[in-house]
Amino acid sequence: MRDSPRSDAKPLWLALILLTASGIAVAAGLLSWLGGLNPPTAILTAGGAFSAATFLLLALQQYLAS
């Protein structure tokens, strides 16, 4: 059984997760806007993609750390 990641590496993992989720959100918002949605709806789509990617990546990091 592996130990959890060192506490000094946790902020680094969080930054990487949030950066990845931000990239996913930008891509989702841009693609939905280019697909014909109006800007407010594209922003909501990007927000949904950001939150879904963040929760998924945090759960994956927790699973891999255990």
N, C-alpha and C positions, 0 to 999 in steps of 0.2 A: 504494500500500500504506500503510495507516494504522499509526501507531505504537501501541504498547501504551498502556493508560491510565497516567496519571501515577501514580507510586508513592504519593503522598499520598491518592489517591482509592481505592486498593485496600481499605483497612479499611472505608470507607463502603460499597463494593459488597458486601463480605463481610457487613456488618451487615444490609444490605437483603436479601441472599439468605437469611440465617439467619432473619430476621424473617418473610419470606414462607414459608419452609419450616415455621416454627413454626405459622403460621396454617393452613397446609394440614394439618399433623399434628393440630392441635386439631379441625379440622372432620372429618377422617377418624375420629378417635377418638370424637368425639361422635356422629357418624352411625352408626358401627358399634355403639356402646352403645345408642343409641335403636333400632337395628335388631334388638336382642335378644341381642347378644353379652355375655358376662360381662365385668366390668371388667378383669381381667388380659388377656383376649384383645383388648379394645378398646385397651388401652395398647400391646400389641404391634403392633396395626394402625397406631396413631398413630406408633410408632417406625419402622415400615417406610415409612410415608408421608413422614416427616421425612427419612430417609436417602435415599430415592429422589428427593424434590424437591430436596434439597441437591445431590446429584450431578448431577442434570439441569440445575439452574440454574448450577452452577459450570462445567459443560461448555458451556452456552450462552454464558455470559460469556466464557469462553476463546475460543470460536469467533468471537464478535462483536468481540473485542479484536484478533484476528489479521487 
